[in-house]
Amino acid sequence: MCVRVGTWFLAITLTLQTGVELFAAPVDYLREIRPLLSQNCYQCHGASQQKHGLRLDTAALAVKGGEHGPAILPGRSDASLLVQVLMGHPL
């Protein structure tokens, strides 16, 4: 999946999935999340290449997932594959 990019990215991912704000201001997906995914994930999981059948350049495709199932489970961050991989858990 994506290169591990640190606690900040994980916190934003959890915020998007759970709806619980971990920061004082709401997270802006287009300004704060999409650039991180673009810089760290699209090379392997974007429009031109999809390792393991996973494409992360749209929310709908991330929810659809790839060979290992949905990358994001809305409202269930603990079970979301993206969060598990970012936390260092093996597939």
Jmol script that loads the backbone (N, CA, C; Angstrom):
load data "model"
ATOM      1  N   MET A   1       0.845  -1.173   0.000  1.00  0.00           N
ATOM      2  CA  MET A   1       0.000   0.000   0.000  1.00  0.00           C
ATOM      3  C   MET A   1       0.893   1.240   0.000  1.00  0.00           C
ATOM      4  N   CYS A   2       0.502   2.331   0.598  1.00  0.00           N
ATOM      5  CA  CYS A   2       1.266   3.572   0.595  1.00  0.00           C
ATOM      6  C   CYS A   2       2.503   3.484   1.472  1.00  0.00           C
ATOM      7  N   VAL A   3       3.447   4.338   1.183  1.00  0.00           N
ATOM      8  CA  VAL A   3       4.607   4.493   2.034  1.00  0.00           C
ATOM      9  C   VAL A   3       4.120   5.042   3.375  1.00  0.00           C
ATOM     10  N   ARG A   4       4.668   4.557   4.450  1.00  0.00           N
ATOM     11  CA  ARG A   4       4.275   5.070   5.771  1.00  0.00           C
ATOM     12  C   ARG A   4       4.730   6.513   5.899  1.00  0.00           C
ATOM     13  N   VAL A   5       3.811   7.401   6.185  1.00  0.00           N
ATOM     14  CA  VAL A   5       4.120   8.825   6.164  1.00  0.00           C
ATOM     15  C   VAL A   5       3.978   9.497   7.511  1.00  0.00           C
ATOM     16  N   GLY A   6       3.778   8.741   8.572  1.00  0.00           N
ATOM     17  CA  GLY A   6       3.830   9.318   9.907  1.00  0.00           C
ATOM     18  C   GLY A   6       2.496   9.490  10.590  1.00  0.00           C
ATOM     19  N   THR A   7       2.604   9.910  11.817  1.00  0.00           N
ATOM     20  CA  THR A   7       1.455  10.044  12.704  1.00  0.00           C
ATOM     21  C   THR A   7       0.458  11.072  12.209  1.00  0.00           C
ATOM     22  N   TRP A   8       0.948  12.161  11.628  1.00  0.00           N
ATOM     23  CA  TRP A   8       0.049  13.219  11.167  1.00  0.00           C
ATOM     24  C   TRP A   8      -0.919  12.686  10.132  1.00  0.00           C
ATOM     25  N   PHE A   9      -0.406  11.923   9.151  1.00  0.00           N
ATOM     26  CA  PHE A   9      -1.257  11.362   8.120  1.00  0.00           C
ATOM     27  C   PHE A   9      -2.248  10.370   8.719  1.00  0.00           C
ATOM     28  N   LEU A  10      -1.797   9.558   9.654  1.00  0.00           N
ATOM     29  CA  LEU A  10      -2.680   8.606  10.319  1.00  0.00           C
ATOM     30  C   LEU A  10      -3.799   9.328  11.052  1.00  0.00           C
ATOM     31  N   ALA A  11      -3.471  10.401  11.737  1.00  0.00           N
ATOM     32  CA  ALA A  11      -4.485  11.166  12.462  1.00  0.00           C
ATOM     33  C   ALA A  11      -5.525  11.740  11.502  1.00  0.00           C
ATOM     34  N   ILE A  12      -5.082  12.234  10.369  1.00  0.00           N
ATOM     35  CA  ILE A  12      -6.017  12.776   9.387  1.00  0.00           C
ATOM     36  C   ILE A  12      -6.891  11.655   8.836  1.00  0.00           C
ATOM     37  N   THR A  13      -6.295  10.512   8.553  1.00  0.00           N
ATOM     38  CA  THR A  13      -7.060   9.376   8.042  1.00  0.00           C
ATOM     39  C   THR A  13      -8.129   8.962   9.043  1.00  0.00           C
ATOM     40  N   LEU A  14      -7.762   8.868  10.300  1.00  0.00           N
ATOM     41  CA  LEU A  14      -8.734   8.512  11.334  1.00  0.00           C
ATOM     42  C   LEU A  14      -9.837   9.557  11.441  1.00  0.00           C
ATOM     43  N   THR A  15      -9.453  10.824  11.319  1.00  0.00           N
ATOM     44  CA  THR A  15     -10.445  11.895  11.381  1.00  0.00           C
ATOM     45  C   THR A  15     -11.446  11.768  10.249  1.00  0.00           C
ATOM     46  N   LEU A  16     -10.978  11.510   9.033  1.00  0.00           N
ATOM     47  CA  LEU A  16     -11.874  11.372   7.889  1.00  0.00           C
ATOM     48  C   LEU A  16     -12.813  10.184   8.057  1.00  0.00           C
ATOM     49  N   GLN A  17     -12.320   9.096   8.600  1.00  0.00           N
ATOM     50  CA  GLN A  17     -13.112   7.876   8.692  1.00  0.00           C
ATOM     51  C   GLN A  17     -14.091   7.895   9.849  1.00  0.00           C
ATOM     52  N   THR A  18     -13.705   8.496  10.957  1.00  0.00           N
ATOM     53  CA  THR A  18     -14.556   8.446  12.139  1.00  0.00           C
ATOM     54  C   THR A  18     -15.426   9.681  12.298  1.00  0.00           C
ATOM     55  N   GLY A  19     -15.022  10.780  11.657  1.00  0.00           N
ATOM     56  CA  GLY A  19     -15.755  12.027  11.810  1.00  0.00           C
ATOM     57  C   GLY A  19     -15.388  12.751  13.093  1.00  0.00           C
ATOM     58  N   VAL A  20     -14.476  12.199  13.885  1.00  0.00           N
ATOM     59  CA  VAL A  20     -14.036  12.831  15.117  1.00  0.00           C
ATOM     60  C   VAL A  20     -12.841  13.707  14.798  1.00  0.00           C
ATOM     61  N   GLU A  21     -12.943  14.974  15.125  1.00  0.00           N
ATOM     62  CA  GLU A  21     -11.857  15.892  14.820  1.00  0.00           C
ATOM     63  C   GLU A  21     -10.745  15.742  15.845  1.00  0.00           C
ATOM     64  N   LEU A  22      -9.539  15.517  15.380  1.00  0.00           N
ATOM     65  CA  LEU A  22      -8.382  15.418  16.251  1.00  0.00           C
ATOM     66  C   LEU A  22      -7.608  16.725  16.284  1.00  0.00           C
ATOM     67  N   PHE A  23      -7.999  17.675  15.464  1.00  0.00           N
ATOM     68  CA  PHE A  23      -7.353  18.965  15.387  1.00  0.00           C
ATOM     69  C   PHE A  23      -8.397  20.032  15.690  1.00  0.00           C
ATOM     70  N   ALA A  24      -7.923  21.250  16.000  1.00  0.00           N
ATOM     71  CA  ALA A  24      -8.839  22.342  16.310  1.00  0.00           C
ATOM     72  C   ALA A  24      -9.702  22.712  15.107  1.00  0.00           C
ATOM     73  N   ALA A  25      -9.122  22.695  13.917  1.00  0.00           N
ATOM     74  CA  ALA A  25      -9.864  23.058  12.715  1.00  0.00           C
ATOM     75  C   ALA A  25     -10.221  21.794  11.937  1.00  0.00           C
ATOM     76  N   PRO A  26     -11.344  21.804  11.216  1.00  0.00           N
ATOM     77  CA  PRO A  26     -11.702  20.647  10.383  1.00  0.00           C
ATOM     78  C   PRO A  26     -10.647  20.402   9.311  1.00  0.00           C
ATOM     79  N   VAL A  27     -10.518  19.157   8.914  1.00  0.00           N
ATOM     80  CA  VAL A  27      -9.561  18.783   7.877  1.00  0.00           C
ATOM     81  C   VAL A  27     -10.179  19.035   6.511  1.00  0.00           C
ATOM     82  N   ASP A  28      -9.422  19.675   5.639  1.00  0.00           N
ATOM     83  CA  ASP A  28      -9.854  19.945   4.273  1.00  0.00           C
ATOM     84  C   ASP A  28      -9.246  18.872   3.374  1.00  0.00           C
ATOM     85  N   TYR A  29     -10.070  17.949   2.877  1.00  0.00           N
ATOM     86  CA  TYR A  29      -9.581  16.826   2.085  1.00  0.00           C
ATOM     87  C   TYR A  29      -8.763  17.286   0.884  1.00  0.00           C
ATOM     88  N   LEU A  30      -9.287  18.205   0.097  1.00  0.00           N
ATOM     89  CA  LEU A  30      -8.603  18.630  -1.126  1.00  0.00           C
ATOM     90  C   LEU A  30      -7.276  19.331  -0.846  1.00  0.00           C
ATOM     91  N   ARG A  31      -7.207  20.057   0.241  1.00  0.00           N
ATOM     92  CA  ARG A  31      -5.998  20.827   0.555  1.00  0.00           C
ATOM     93  C   ARG A  31      -5.003  20.026   1.385  1.00  0.00           C
ATOM     94  N   GLU A  32      -5.483  19.140   2.272  1.00  0.00           N
ATOM     95  CA  GLU A  32      -4.593  18.482   3.217  1.00  0.00           C
ATOM     96  C   GLU A  32      -4.400  16.974   2.986  1.00  0.00           C
ATOM     97  N   ILE A  33      -5.418  16.272   2.563  1.00  0.00           N
ATOM     98  CA  ILE A  33      -5.328  14.815   2.409  1.00  0.00           C
ATOM     99  C   ILE A  33      -4.893  14.420   1.006  1.00  0.00           C
ATOM    100  N   ARG A  34      -5.587  14.942   0.023  1.00  0.00           N
ATOM    101  CA  ARG A  34      -5.289  14.556  -1.360  1.00  0.00           C
ATOM    102  C   ARG A  34      -3.824  14.782  -1.736  1.00  0.00           C
ATOM    103  N   PRO A  35      -3.208  15.912  -1.337  1.00  0.00           N
ATOM    104  CA  PRO A  35      -1.788  16.082  -1.659  1.00  0.00           C
ATOM    105  C   PRO A  35      -0.896  15.007  -1.018  1.00  0.00           C
ATOM    106  N   LEU A  36      -1.217  14.577   0.190  1.00  0.00           N
ATOM    107  CA  LEU A  36      -0.437  13.519   0.842  1.00  0.00           C
ATOM    108  C   LEU A  36      -0.569  12.197   0.094  1.00  0.00           C
ATOM    109  N   LEU A  37      -1.784  11.866  -0.297  1.00  0.00           N
ATOM    110  CA  LEU A  37      -1.985  10.642  -1.063  1.00  0.00           C
ATOM    111  C   LEU A  37      -1.277  10.746  -2.408  1.00  0.00           C
ATOM    112  N   SER A  38      -1.380  11.904  -3.023  1.00  0.00           N
ATOM    113  CA  SER A  38      -0.736  12.120  -4.317  1.00  0.00           C
ATOM    114  C   SER A  38       0.775  11.941  -4.218  1.00  0.00           C
ATOM    115  N   GLN A  39       1.389  12.507  -3.197  1.00  0.00           N
ATOM    116  CA  GLN A  39       2.840  12.439  -3.031  1.00  0.00           C
ATOM    117  C   GLN A  39       3.314  11.057  -2.607  1.00  0.00           C
ATOM    118  N   ASN A  40       2.500  10.326  -1.867  1.00  0.00           N
ATOM    119  CA  ASN A  40       2.980   9.092  -1.246  1.00  0.00           C
ATOM    120  C   ASN A  40       2.335   7.806  -1.743  1.00  0.00           C
ATOM    121  N   CYS A  41       1.185   7.904  -2.412  1.00  0.00           N
ATOM    122  CA  CYS A  41       0.458   6.683  -2.746  1.00  0.00           C
ATOM    123  C   CYS A  41       0.139   6.515  -4.228  1.00  0.00           C
ATOM    124  N   TYR A  42      -0.080   7.601  -4.940  1.00  0.00           N
ATOM    125  CA  TYR A  42      -0.546   7.508  -6.325  1.00  0.00           C
ATOM    126  C   TYR A  42       0.448   6.832  -7.252  1.00  0.00           C
ATOM    127  N   GLN A  43       1.737   6.889  -6.946  1.00  0.00           N
ATOM    128  CA  GLN A  43       2.726   6.268  -7.822  1.00  0.00           C
ATOM    129  C   GLN A  43       2.434   4.771  -7.971  1.00  0.00           C
ATOM    130  N   CYS A  44       1.998   4.142  -6.898  1.00  0.00           N
ATOM    131  CA  CYS A  44       1.694   2.704  -6.939  1.00  0.00           C
ATOM    132  C   CYS A  44       0.197   2.404  -6.965  1.00  0.00           C
ATOM    133  N   HIS A  45      -0.623   3.374  -6.552  1.00  0.00           N
ATOM    134  CA  HIS A  45      -2.065   3.144  -6.440  1.00  0.00           C
ATOM    135  C   HIS A  45      -2.859   4.289  -7.046  1.00  0.00           C
ATOM    136  N   GLY A  46      -2.457   4.719  -8.236  1.00  0.00           N
ATOM    137  CA  GLY A  46      -3.133   5.817  -8.915  1.00  0.00           C
ATOM    138  C   GLY A  46      -3.706   5.374 -10.242  1.00  0.00           C
ATOM    139  N   ALA A  47      -3.978   6.331 -11.095  1.00  0.00           N
ATOM    140  CA  ALA A  47      -4.610   6.051 -12.386  1.00  0.00           C
ATOM    141  C   ALA A  47      -3.734   5.223 -13.310  1.00  0.00           C
ATOM    142  N   SER A  48      -2.408   5.436 -13.260  1.00  0.00           N
ATOM    143  CA  SER A  48      -1.535   4.743 -14.203  1.00  0.00           C
ATOM    144  C   SER A  48      -1.066   3.376 -13.720  1.00  0.00           C
ATOM    145  N   GLN A  49      -1.133   3.117 -12.433  1.00  0.00           N
ATOM    146  CA  GLN A  49      -0.706   1.826 -11.883  1.00  0.00           C
ATOM    147  C   GLN A  49      -1.526   1.522 -10.636  1.00  0.00           C
ATOM    148  N   GLN A  50      -1.924   0.274 -10.490  1.00  0.00           N
ATOM    149  CA  GLN A  50      -2.688  -0.130  -9.316  1.00  0.00           C
ATOM    150  C   GLN A  50      -2.113  -1.430  -8.757  1.00  0.00           C
ATOM    151  N   LYS A  51      -1.103  -1.337  -7.892  1.00  0.00           N
ATOM    152  CA  LYS A  51      -0.569  -2.531  -7.263  1.00  0.00           C
ATOM    153  C   LYS A  51      -1.675  -3.195  -6.451  1.00  0.00           C
ATOM    154  N   HIS A  52      -1.752  -4.492  -6.567  1.00  0.00           N
ATOM    155  CA  HIS A  52      -2.753  -5.296  -5.869  1.00  0.00           C
ATOM    156  C   HIS A  52      -4.181  -4.853  -6.195  1.00  0.00           C
ATOM    157  N   GLY A  53      -4.351  -4.216  -7.340  1.00  0.00           N
ATOM    158  CA  GLY A  53      -5.674  -3.794  -7.774  1.00  0.00           C
ATOM    159  C   GLY A  53      -6.253  -2.633  -6.992  1.00  0.00           C
ATOM    160  N   LEU A  54      -5.427  -1.954  -6.197  1.00  0.00           N
ATOM    161  CA  LEU A  54      -5.911  -0.865  -5.354  1.00  0.00           C
ATOM    162  C   LEU A  54      -5.613   0.477  -5.975  1.00  0.00           C
ATOM    163  N   ARG A  55      -6.646   1.285  -6.069  1.00  0.00           N
ATOM    164  CA  ARG A  55      -6.520   2.642  -6.597  1.00  0.00           C
ATOM    165  C   ARG A  55      -7.028   3.609  -5.538  1.00  0.00           C
ATOM    166  N   LEU A  56      -6.197   4.597  -5.172  1.00  0.00           N
ATOM    167  CA  LEU A  56      -6.528   5.526  -4.093  1.00  0.00           C
ATOM    168  C   LEU A  56      -6.752   6.962  -4.555  1.00  0.00           C
ATOM    169  N   ASP A  57      -6.816   7.190  -5.860  1.00  0.00           N
ATOM    170  CA  ASP A  57      -6.942   8.567  -6.330  1.00  0.00           C
ATOM    171  C   ASP A  57      -8.371   9.091  -6.304  1.00  0.00           C
ATOM    172  N   THR A  58      -9.336   8.257  -5.959  1.00  0.00           N
ATOM    173  CA  THR A  58     -10.696   8.736  -5.691  1.00  0.00           C
ATOM    174  C   THR A  58     -11.215   8.013  -4.460  1.00  0.00           C
ATOM    175  N   ALA A  59     -12.079   8.669  -3.718  1.00  0.00           N
ATOM    176  CA  ALA A  59     -12.641   8.057  -2.513  1.00  0.00           C
ATOM    177  C   ALA A  59     -13.447   6.804  -2.853  1.00  0.00           C
ATOM    178  N   ALA A  60     -14.199   6.853  -3.934  1.00  0.00           N
ATOM    179  CA  ALA A  60     -15.030   5.698  -4.313  1.00  0.00           C
ATOM    180  C   ALA A  60     -14.173   4.475  -4.605  1.00  0.00           C
ATOM    181  N   LEU A  61     -13.047   4.681  -5.276  1.00  0.00           N
ATOM    182  CA  LEU A  61     -12.161   3.551  -5.586  1.00  0.00           C
ATOM    183  C   LEU A  61     -11.435   3.052  -4.344  1.00  0.00           C
ATOM    184  N   ALA A  62     -11.116   3.933  -3.403  1.00  0.00           N
ATOM    185  CA  ALA A  62     -10.487   3.503  -2.145  1.00  0.00           C
ATOM    186  C   ALA A  62     -11.453   2.652  -1.339  1.00  0.00           C
ATOM    187  N   VAL A  63     -12.726   3.049  -1.317  1.00  0.00           N
ATOM    188  CA  VAL A  63     -13.734   2.260  -0.613  1.00  0.00           C
ATOM    189  C   VAL A  63     -13.943   0.922  -1.314  1.00  0.00           C
ATOM    190  N   LYS A  64     -13.937   0.934  -2.643  1.00  0.00           N
ATOM    191  CA  LYS A  64     -14.073  -0.309  -3.408  1.00  0.00           C
ATOM    192  C   LYS A  64     -12.918  -1.252  -3.093  1.00  0.00           C
ATOM    193  N   GLY A  65     -11.709  -0.706  -3.026  1.00  0.00           N
ATOM    194  CA  GLY A  65     -10.541  -1.490  -2.640  1.00  0.00           C
ATOM    195  C   GLY A  65      -9.926  -2.283  -3.756  1.00  0.00           C
ATOM    196  N   GLY A  66      -9.096  -3.259  -3.368  1.00  0.00           N
ATOM    197  CA  GLY A  66      -8.375  -4.076  -4.320  1.00  0.00           C
ATOM    198  C   GLY A  66      -8.385  -5.536  -3.901  1.00  0.00           C
ATOM    199  N   GLU A  67      -7.284  -6.231  -4.165  1.00  0.00           N
ATOM    200  CA  GLU A  67      -7.187  -7.659  -3.888  1.00  0.00           C
ATOM    201  C   GLU A  67      -7.394  -8.007  -2.412  1.00  0.00           C
ATOM    202  N   HIS A  68      -7.056  -7.095  -1.520  1.00  0.00           N
ATOM    203  CA  HIS A  68      -7.163  -7.356  -0.088  1.00  0.00           C
ATOM    204  C   HIS A  68      -8.448  -6.794   0.521  1.00  0.00           C
ATOM    205  N   GLY A  69      -9.344  -6.298  -0.327  1.00  0.00           N
ATOM    206  CA  GLY A  69     -10.605  -5.752   0.154  1.00  0.00           C
ATOM    207  C   GLY A  69     -10.596  -4.239   0.187  1.00  0.00           C
ATOM    208  N   PRO A  70     -11.639  -3.646   0.743  1.00  0.00           N
ATOM    209  CA  PRO A  70     -11.745  -2.188   0.803  1.00  0.00           C
ATOM    210  C   PRO A  70     -10.600  -1.570   1.598  1.00  0.00           C
ATOM    211  N   ALA A  71     -10.034  -0.488   1.099  1.00  0.00           N
ATOM    212  CA  ALA A  71      -8.965   0.208   1.814  1.00  0.00           C
ATOM    213  C   ALA A  71      -9.533   1.044   2.945  1.00  0.00           C
ATOM    214  N   ILE A  72     -10.747   1.559   2.743  1.00  0.00           N
ATOM    215  CA  ILE A  72     -11.400   2.408   3.734  1.00  0.00           C
ATOM    216  C   ILE A  72     -12.777   1.830   4.035  1.00  0.00           C
ATOM    217  N   LEU A  73     -13.083   1.715   5.306  1.00  0.00           N
ATOM    218  CA  LEU A  73     -14.419   1.316   5.745  1.00  0.00           C
ATOM    219  C   LEU A  73     -14.999   2.504   6.499  1.00  0.00           C
ATOM    220  N   PRO A  74     -15.820   3.321   5.843  1.00  0.00           N
ATOM    221  CA  PRO A  74     -16.346   4.525   6.483  1.00  0.00           C
ATOM    222  C   PRO A  74     -16.989   4.219   7.837  1.00  0.00           C
ATOM    223  N   GLY A  75     -16.571   4.984   8.837  1.00  0.00           N
ATOM    224  CA  GLY A  75     -17.106   4.818  10.181  1.00  0.00           C
ATOM    225  C   GLY A  75     -16.470   3.678  10.967  1.00  0.00           C
ATOM    226  N   ARG A  76     -15.534   2.949  10.357  1.00  0.00           N
ATOM    227  CA  ARG A  76     -14.884   1.818  11.025  1.00  0.00           C
ATOM    228  C   ARG A  76     -13.375   1.888  10.809  1.00  0.00           C
ATOM    229  N   SER A  77     -12.769   2.957  11.285  1.00  0.00           N
ATOM    230  CA  SER A  77     -11.337   3.147  11.047  1.00  0.00           C
ATOM    231  C   SER A  77     -10.504   1.994  11.590  1.00  0.00           C
ATOM    232  N   ASP A  78     -10.917   1.396  12.703  1.00  0.00           N
ATOM    233  CA  ASP A  78     -10.152   0.303  13.282  1.00  0.00           C
ATOM    234  C   ASP A  78     -10.065  -0.898  12.344  1.00  0.00           C
ATOM    235  N   ALA A  79     -11.045  -1.062  11.488  1.00  0.00           N
ATOM    236  CA  ALA A  79     -11.075  -2.194  10.559  1.00  0.00           C
ATOM    237  C   ALA A  79     -10.620  -1.811   9.147  1.00  0.00           C
ATOM    238  N   SER A  80     -10.322  -0.551   8.919  1.00  0.00           N
ATOM    239  CA  SER A  80      -9.925  -0.091   7.590  1.00  0.00           C
ATOM    240  C   SER A  80      -8.503  -0.527   7.281  1.00  0.00           C
ATOM    241  N   LEU A  81      -8.335  -1.139   6.123  1.00  0.00           N
ATOM    242  CA  LEU A  81      -7.037  -1.643   5.699  1.00  0.00           C
ATOM    243  C   LEU A  81      -6.002  -0.528   5.607  1.00  0.00           C
ATOM    244  N   LEU A  82      -6.379   0.626   5.102  1.00  0.00           N
ATOM    245  CA  LEU A  82      -5.446   1.742   4.976  1.00  0.00           C
ATOM    246  C   LEU A  82      -4.878   2.114   6.338  1.00  0.00           C
ATOM    247  N   VAL A  83      -5.716   2.206   7.336  1.00  0.00           N
ATOM    248  CA  VAL A  83      -5.267   2.553   8.685  1.00  0.00           C
ATOM    249  C   VAL A  83      -4.371   1.449   9.242  1.00  0.00           C
ATOM    250  N   GLN A  84      -4.759   0.204   9.050  1.00  0.00           N
ATOM    251  CA  GLN A  84      -3.955  -0.912   9.552  1.00  0.00           C
ATOM    252  C   GLN A  84      -2.550  -0.905   8.947  1.00  0.00           C
ATOM    253  N   VAL A  85      -2.457  -0.676   7.639  1.00  0.00           N
ATOM    254  CA  VAL A  85      -1.150  -0.655   6.987  1.00  0.00           C
ATOM    255  C   VAL A  85      -0.326   0.532   7.452  1.00  0.00           C
ATOM    256  N   LEU A  86      -0.950   1.700   7.592  1.00  0.00           N
ATOM    257  CA  LEU A  86      -0.224   2.885   8.067  1.00  0.00           C
ATOM    258  C   LEU A  86       0.285   2.698   9.487  1.00  0.00           C
ATOM    259  N   MET A  87      -0.407   1.882  10.266  1.00  0.00           N
ATOM    260  CA  MET A  87       0.021   1.604  11.639  1.00  0.00           C
ATOM    261  C   MET A  87       1.106   0.522  11.691  1.00  0.00           C
ATOM    262  N   GLY A  88       1.438  -0.062  10.537  1.00  0.00           N
ATOM    263  CA  GLY A  88       2.506  -1.037  10.483  1.00  0.00           C
ATOM    264  C   GLY A  88       2.073  -2.483  10.589  1.00  0.00           C
ATOM    265  N   HIS A  89       0.762  -2.730  10.563  1.00  0.00           N
ATOM    266  CA  HIS A  89       0.272  -4.101  10.630  1.00  0.00           C
ATOM    267  C   HIS A  89       0.410  -4.757   9.260  1.00  0.00           C
ATOM    268  N   PRO A  90       0.867  -5.999   9.202  1.00  0.00           N
ATOM    269  CA  PRO A  90       1.001  -6.681   7.902  1.00  0.00           C
ATOM    270  C   PRO A  90      -0.366  -6.990   7.305  1.00  0.00           C
ATOM    271  N   LEU A  91      -0.400  -7.185   6.015  1.00  0.00           N
ATOM    272  CA  LEU A  91      -1.650  -7.542   5.331  1.00  0.00           C
ATOM    273  C   LEU A  91      -2.056  -8.946   5.694  1.00  0.00           C
TER     274      LEU A  91
END
end "model"
wireframe off; spacefill off
backbone 0.3
color backbone group
